[in-house]
Amino acid sequence: MPEFASHEYWEARFQNNGSAFDWLVPANTLCDIVRDNIDKTRLPKAEILNVGCGTAESSAFRELVNDPEQVHNVDYSQAAIDAAAAREKNLLQNTSSALEETSSKRDSIQRPPLDSKQPMRWSCLDLLSLNHTLTLLDEQRERGSLFDIVVDKSTSDSIACGSGATIRLPYLLSIEGWTRGILQSGLMQTVDIHSLHVLAVHLAAVTKPRTGKWIVVSYSDERFPFLPPYPKSVSQGFLPETVIKAGFPHPNQLWRLETKEKIDTTGGREETLAQRKKRLSSGAVHRQEVSHWLYVLVRTDASVTD
């Protein structure tokens, strides 16, 4: 089975094949979901963080913003970032050439040069890394706004395939900076916790309290160990009270579940005759239902500071 949580796996995959590929749902479906949430929250200038963008068709997000730099695509694979950014550059060049050709055919009136389309932001970042998260946080502070929307299409799924994260406590990121006193005491310890706890805290740090949303498309109906009902064991993702007291914020204090619903991936399409014959020949009488899950998590009022 592929090591979906491995950086080496993804780097090799994208080096071998940098063509566009969308996991779970097509780009337009994800874009519609994000658009609905932007409209609900009434965000005229939404800052969007697309985590684990890979080589998916991220250009659809350009339609949701006034300035493409409002969209920041990140992945911890440099090969993926290079391929996706190059594809956007080619798209912009082709679009600009087509517009110029159309304009010249319409009339010969002297026109100002077409405004060059700005690319979205692209960065190779590992959001399980505290240092990388702080770098992203500093960049957003310079822009004057934290993120309004975090888009996560199966990135949490990949992270959950890993063995966990090793962190040092007390953690530098905390609610209202309450771990500063413990940090000054010099009492440190190292613990292993579920990686999605770390991701949740890091994303909370770069997302607007109270209004920010984390939109997740997942194949799992029980993806997040910090949402009740909590796992019963540490191996399943339970976060012990000892870890919290030692200085790690419980993600449930930072995120609340607003929506959890199925996404029909068939789009209501009927199966073809060939698909039906193949299903029946394999002994499957009933057509298998294919669906994934949409989670919309909303930031609480709790402020995460470093």
Buried (B, 14 or more C-beta within 10 A) or exposed (E): EEEBBBEEBBBEBBBEEBEBEBBBBBBEBBBEBBBEBBEEBEBEEBBBBBBBBBBBBBBBBBEBBEEBEBBBBBBBBBBBBBBBBEBBEEBBEEEBEEEEEEEEEEEEEEEEEEEEBEBBBBBBBBBBBBEBBBEBBEBBEEBEEBBBBBBBBBBBBBBBBBEBBEBBBBBBBBBEBEBBEBBEEEEEEEBEBBBBBBBBBBBBBBBBBEBBBBBBBBBBEEBBBBBEEEBEEBEEBBBEEEBEEBBBBBBBBBBEBBEBEEBEBEEEEEEEEEEEEEBEEEEEEEEEEEEBBBBBBBBBEBBBBB
